[in-house]
Amino acid sequence: MRLFNAIVFSLLASAMPAQASPLLSGGSGKTCAISTGRSAALPTVVNVPDAYTANTPDPVTSAMKAWADHIMRLGSNARRSSQTRRQLHDQLMAAAMENAMSWPSNWSQGYDRPPSTIYHTMETLFPALIAYGQNRDAFSPAERQRFEDWAGSIVDRLGRTPQIAKWKTDNKKYQFGALSAAYGVVTGKQAHLSKGVRIYKTAVRSMRKDGSLPGDTARGGSSLHYTNLALANLVAIAELATDADIDLYSYSSGEKSLHTAVGFLAAAQSDPSLIAAYARSTAKGTGSFKGYSAENQDRRWASEAKSSWGYYYLRRFGTTPSGKSLLAVSPFLRAGKAGIHQQSGGNARCFVSG
């Protein structure tokens, strides 16, 4: 309990005004001082194999993750070092000038290739857009136009795909919502923000009464992992919406809200049998990590930076039942660790500390 209070109160003490999100404000405190890692080139073409890449890594998605990793590390340090901020600027502009992450003509062919192309594109662009938004004043007007045109073309390309239109209750749809909301807030384009808001509200309306998310709980042994990923994206949307004076955290459908879903994730982490019945209904080919099953869930998220989104949540709701339950199941959050996570936009511990 003492450790719980120390983490929660430190987050609340450093909180920004209620309407500001740390996602686009960034930070410069000691938790921001992480290694910047190695420079990596962002692939010009997202030419991924027709395979479930979580179980079969490939050079292209590995390169995309390496680039995003470097961007998040630079972004964590950008407000502490003008040199690092310049490096971030140069990396982002190079990607925009090279029109990186274009898609090959066969991107829509096959079973796994289409969702993999979409997912890895979104996962890579989101933290880059967050880093850009936090440091937008380091770019000239012409550079802003170039970067925002490039990022916007990718967001709009994603939005035109039949997969994004079809997915309703899926972490990938929520990732698109977070990406669209981020682009809308950074550029002031209301239509993109509104799209993210609609996706968030659909997620709340579609969740079960116990707070479980229909699409992501039906993923076999990866159901907890994908539920956590879905919540990272939904929290990101809610955070970004606050910068437009939209309070999605208070949005509910009957007795269901984001807080219900956070409570379910925490409860299922403690007692995986709560999610097992849903996880057994996994459709063939939807993906489950090797070595896990409906009854043997992958529970690693709580001990890793994948739980970083929890810092945004605890900053606002750390003393609520759902906040306490989240903190209780996450050793990563209880220790106040810094770390980078793409769906959390980077080093969330840094951002909430200011």
VENBEL-V267854 format. One record per pair of residues at least 24 apart in sequence whose C-alpha atoms are under 7 Angstrom apart, sorted by the first residue. I is the first residue (numbers start at 1). J is the second residue. If there is no record, write none. Layout:
BEGIN
i->I j->J
i->I j->J
END
This chain:
BEGIN
i->3 j->334
i->4 j->334
i->7 j->334
i->7 j->336
i->8 j->314
i->8 j->318
i->11 j->315
i->11 j->352
i->11 j->353
i->12 j->315
i->14 j->353
i->14 j->354
i->15 j->315
i->15 j->352
i->19 j->242
i->19 j->243
i->19 j->245
i->20 j->242
i->20 j->243
i->21 j->239
i->21 j->240
i->21 j->242
i->21 j->243
i->22 j->351
i->22 j->352
i->23 j->130
i->23 j->351
i->24 j->130
i->24 j->133
i->24 j->134
i->25 j->134
i->26 j->134
i->26 j->351
i->26 j->354
i->27 j->79
i->27 j->350
i->27 j->351
i->27 j->353
i->27 j->354
i->28 j->77
i->28 j->79
i->28 j->80
i->28 j->354
i->29 j->350
i->29 j->353
i->29 j->354
i->31 j->338
i->31 j->349
i->31 j->350
i->32 j->76
i->32 j->77
i->32 j->350
i->33 j->76
i->33 j->77
i->34 j->73
i->35 j->73
i->36 j->70
i->36 j->73
i->36 j->74
i->37 j->70
i->37 j->73
i->38 j->70
i->39 j->70
i->40 j->66
i->40 j->67
i->41 j->67
i->42 j->67
i->42 j->95
i->42 j->100
i->43 j->100
i->43 j->101
i->44 j->99
i->44 j->100
i->44 j->101
i->44 j->102
i->45 j->100
i->45 j->101
i->45 j->102
i->45 j->103
i->45 j->104
i->46 j->101
i->46 j->102
i->46 j->103
i->46 j->104
i->46 j->117
i->47 j->103
i->47 j->104
i->48 j->113
i->48 j->117
i->49 j->113
i->50 j->110
i->50 j->111
i->50 j->112
i->50 j->113
i->51 j->112
i->51 j->113
i->52 j->112
i->52 j->287
i->55 j->289
i->55 j->290
i->61 j->120
i->64 j->124
i->65 j->124
i->68 j->124
i->68 j->127
i->68 j->128
i->71 j->128
i->72 j->127
i->72 j->340
i->72 j->346
i->72 j->347
i->75 j->131
i->76 j->347
i->76 j->350
i->93 j->147
i->96 j->146
i->96 j->147
i->96 j->150
i->99 j->150
i->118 j->158
i->119 j->172
i->122 j->175
i->122 j->176
i->122 j->179
i->123 j->342
i->123 j->343
i->126 j->179
i->126 j->345
i->127 j->342
i->127 j->345
i->127 j->346
i->130 j->345
i->133 j->186
i->155 j->180
i->169 j->203
i->169 j->214
i->169 j->215
i->170 j->215
i->170 j->216
i->171 j->216
i->171 j->226
i->171 j->229
i->171 j->230
i->174 j->199
i->174 j->230
i->174 j->233
i->174 j->234
i->175 j->233
i->177 j->237
i->178 j->233
i->178 j->236
i->178 j->237
i->181 j->237
i->181 j->240
i->182 j->240
i->185 j->240
i->196 j->237
i->200 j->234
i->200 j->237
i->204 j->252
i->204 j->253
i->204 j->256
i->204 j->257
i->204 j->258
i->205 j->253
i->209 j->256
i->210 j->260
i->210 j->264
i->211 j->256
i->211 j->260
i->211 j->261
i->211 j->264
i->212 j->261
i->212 j->264
i->217 j->275
i->217 j->278
i->217 j->279
i->218 j->278
i->218 j->279
i->218 j->280
i->218 j->281
i->218 j->282
i->219 j->279
i->219 j->282
i->219 j->286
i->219 j->287
i->219 j->288
i->220 j->279
i->220 j->280
i->220 j->282
i->220 j->288
i->220 j->293
i->220 j->294
i->221 j->279
i->221 j->288
i->221 j->289
i->221 j->292
i->221 j->293
i->221 j->294
i->221 j->296
i->221 j->297
i->221 j->298
i->222 j->288
i->222 j->289
i->222 j->297
i->222 j->298
i->223 j->279
i->224 j->297
i->224 j->298
i->224 j->299
i->225 j->298
i->225 j->299
i->225 j->301
i->232 j->309
i->232 j->343
i->232 j->344
i->233 j->343
i->235 j->309
i->236 j->344
i->259 j->322
i->262 j->322
i->263 j->322
i->263 j->325
i->266 j->325
i->266 j->326
i->266 j->329
i->269 j->299
i->269 j->329
i->270 j->329
i->272 j->297
i->302 j->329
i->302 j->330
i->302 j->331
i->302 j->332
i->303 j->330
i->303 j->331
i->303 j->332
i->304 j->332
i->305 j->332
i->305 j->339
i->305 j->340
i->305 j->341
i->306 j->341
i->308 j->341
i->308 j->344
i->308 j->348
i->309 j->344
i->309 j->348
i->311 j->348
i->311 j->349
i->311 j->352
i->312 j->352
END
